[in-house]
């Protein structure tokens, strides 16, 4: 179907963009390849850009470069505040960031429950946004809980989520030698944190949660295991070189009697 094709295109674009950001470390190429996401799923584009920006900001050691990046961020945010991207719009004058976010969130809640108010917890300030985002992050990972399942498919989804969380714990408890690999795995954790927090805020349907979660989980595990494998191979090569340099014996020849 057209929806399935659209999701495949979104996944391919995200996989390629993250490759150039994470593996090749070509930020501009990653940004350019992410632009088509604006027309397919703008929120995924924004999630990638936020992740790339935060990671790059903390990776830069120069204070001047950090101030420059902050200036560019606020400058672009100011001049794009009225830009409409698909169904996403940054707030224009008269509307707060929290107001726009809560408006979209309340509408998606209504689509699921057919009520704007019953059981709905509104975003009132930045503190409530932080609390709801953290709550949404954990719930998005587990959604649905086993006791919330109403049919066999939802139960399978719940079991699958528990396995996925186990794999996330596995990735983050592996011993990693290279600081560069550690930083890249942290960037994947950041991508997971931001994406699950954002979607955890606005997605209330179990089926939609699985669909929105899939590309980020696919990217997370594909690159996490790739990085762990790369670190392991480097460790083997380093160990082999060390063994060769420390245990090789010099060749000696018997002196001639002549």
C-alpha positions in Angstrom: 0.0 0.0 0.0 1.0 3.7 -0.3 1.4 3.9 3.5 3.8 1.0 3.6 5.8 2.4 0.7 6.0 5.8 2.5 7.2 4.1 5.7 9.9 2.2 3.7 11.1 5.5 2.1 11.2 7.2 5.5 13.3 4.4 6.9 15.7 4.4 4.0 16.2 8.2 4.2 16.8 8.0 8.0 19.2 5.1 7.7 21.3 6.8 5.1 21.3 10.2 6.9 22.3 8.6 10.2 25.1 6.7 8.4 26.7 9.9 7.1 26.3 11.5 10.5 27.5 8.6 12.7 29.9 6.6 10.5 31.3 9.0 7.9 30.9 12.0 10.2 29.7 14.3 7.3 27.2 16.6 9.0 26.3 18.6 5.9 25.7 15.5 3.8 23.5 14.1 6.6 21.5 17.3 6.7 21.0 17.4 3.0 19.9 13.8 2.9 17.5 14.4 5.7 15.7 17.3 3.9 13.3 15.0 2.0 11.9 13.8 5.4 10.3 17.2 5.7 7.8 16.2 3.0 7.2 12.6 4.3 7.4 13.0 8.1 8.6 16.4 9.3 8.8 15.4 13.0 11.4 12.7 12.2 13.4 15.4 10.4 13.3 17.6 13.4 14.2 14.7 15.8 17.2 13.9 13.7 18.3 17.5 13.5 17.9 18.0 17.2 20.0 14.9 17.9 22.7 15.8 15.4 22.9 19.4 16.8 23.1 18.4 20.5 25.7 15.7 19.8 27.8 18.1 17.6 27.5 20.9 20.2 28.9 18.8 23.0 31.5 17.2 20.7 33.0 20.6 19.8 35.7 21.6 22.3 36.1 25.3 21.3 34.0 27.7 23.3 33.8 30.1 20.4 32.4 27.4 18.1 29.8 26.5 20.8 28.7 30.2 21.0 28.5 30.3 17.2 26.4 27.2 17.1 24.0 28.7 19.7 23.8 31.9 17.7 23.0 30.1 14.5 20.3 28.0 16.3 18.5 31.0 17.8 18.9 33.0 14.6 17.4 30.2 12.4 14.6 29.6 15.0 13.6 33.2 15.0 13.4 33.6 11.2 11.6 30.2 10.8 9.0 30.8 13.5 6.2 31.3 11.0 7.3 28.5 8.6 4.7 25.8 8.0 6.0 22.3 7.3 3.3 19.8 6.4 1.1 19.7 9.5 3.8 21.1 11.7 4.1 24.8 12.4 6.6 26.6 14.6 4.6 29.1 16.7 4.1 32.6 15.4 3.4 35.7 17.5 0.6 35.2 20.0 1.2 31.5 20.4 3.6 29.9 22.8 5.7 26.9 22.0 4.0 24.9 24.8 0.5 26.0 23.5 1.2 24.8 20.0 2.6 21.5 21.2 -0.3 20.9 23.6 -2.8 21.8 20.9 -1.5 19.0 18.6 -1.2 16.6 21.5 -4.8 17.2 22.6 -6.0 16.7 19.1 -4.2 13.3 18.8 -5.6 12.4 22.2 -9.1 13.2 20.9 -8.5 11.0 17.8 -7.9 8.0 20.1 -10.4 8.6 23.0 -13.0 10.9 21.4 -12.7 13.2 24.3 -10.6 16.4 24.7 -10.7 16.5 28.4 -11.6 13.1 30.0 -8.3 11.7 31.4 -6.2 14.2 29.5 -3.2 15.8 31.3 -2.4 19.1 29.7 1.1 20.7 29.3 1.0 23.8 31.5 4.6 24.8 31.9 8.1 23.6 31.1 8.2 21.5 34.3 5.1 19.6 33.3 6.5 19.2 29.8 9.7 17.6 31.2 7.7 15.3 33.5 5.3 14.2 30.7 8.2 13.7 28.2 10.1 11.4 30.6 6.9 9.5 31.4 6.2 9.3 27.7 9.7 8.0 27.0 9.3 5.0 29.3 5.7 4.4 28.3 6.6 4.6 24.6 9.1 1.8 25.1 6.7 -0.5 27.0 3.4 0.5 25.3 1.3 -1.5 25.8 1.9 -2.9 29.3 0.9 -6.6 29.6 -2.2 -5.7 31.7 -3.4 -3.2 29.0 -3.5 -5.9 26.3 -7.0 -6.6 24.9 -6.1 -9.2 22.2 -3.3 -11.6 21.3 -1.6 -9.1 18.9 -1.3 -6.5 21.6 0.1 -9.2 23.9 2.7 -10.1 21.3 3.6 -6.4 20.9 4.0 -6.2 24.7 6.3 -9.2 24.8 8.3 -7.8 21.8 8.8 -4.5 23.7 10.2 -6.3 26.7 12.7 -8.2 24.5 13.6 -4.9 22.9 14.3 -3.2 26.3 16.4 -6.2 27.2 18.5 -5.7 24.0 18.8 -2.0 24.8 20.2 -2.9 28.3 22.5 -5.4 26.6 23.9 -2.7 24.2 24.6 -0.3 27.1 26.3 -2.9 29.4 28.9 -4.1 26.8 32.5 -3.2 27.5 33.7 -0.7 24.9 37.4 0.1 24.5 37.4 3.0 22.0 36.2 6.5 23.3 35.0 7.3 19.8 32.7 4.3 19.8 31.5 5.2 23.2 30.5 8.7 22.0 28.7 7.3 18.9 26.7 4.8 21.1 25.8 7.7 23.3 24.5 9.6 20.3 22.3 6.7 19.4 21.0 6.7 23.0 20.3 10.4 22.6 18.4 9.7 19.4 16.3 7.1 21.2 15.7 9.4 24.2 14.5 12.3 22.0 12.4 10.2 19.6 10.6 8.2 22.3 10.0 11.3 24.4 8.5 13.2 21.6 6.3 10.4 20.3 5.5 9.4 23.9 4.0 12.8 24.4 1.6 12.8 21.4 0.9 9.1 20.5 -1.9 7.4 22.4 -2.7 4.5 20.1 -0.9 1.2 20.5 -0.7 0.4 16.8 0.5 3.9 15.9 3.1 3.6 18.7 4.5 0.5 17.1 4.6 2.2 13.6 6.3 5.4 14.9 8.8 3.4 17.0 10.0 1.0 14.3 12.4 3.2 12.3 14.2 4.5 15.3 14.5 1.0 16.9 15.8 -0.4 13.6 18.4 2.4 13.3 19.4 2.1 17.0 20.1 -1.6 16.9 21.6 -1.7 13.4 24.2 0.9 14.2 24.7 -0.1 17.9 25.6 -3.7 16.9 27.8 -2.4 14.1 29.7 -0.1 16.5 30.1 -2.9 19.1 31.4 -5.2 16.4 33.8 -2.6 15.1 35.1 -2.0 18.7 35.5 -5.8 19.1 37.4 -6.2 15.9 39.7 -3.3 16.8 40.4 -4.9 20.1 41.4 -8.1 18.5 43.7 -6.4 16.1 45.3 -4.4 18.9 45.8 -7.5 21.0 47.3 -9.3 18.0 49.8 -6.5 17.4 50.7 -6.4 21.1 51.3 -10.1 21.2 53.4 -10.0 18.1 55.5 -7.1 19.3 56.1 -8.6 22.8 56.4 -12.3 22.2 58.3 -12.7 18.9 61.8 -14.1 19.5 64.8 -12.8 17.5 66.2 -15.4 15.1 69.7 -16.5 16.1 72.3 -18.3 13.9 75.1 -20.6 15.2 78.5 -19.2 14.8 80.6 -20.8 12.0 83.5 -23.0 13.1 85.5 -21.8 10.2 
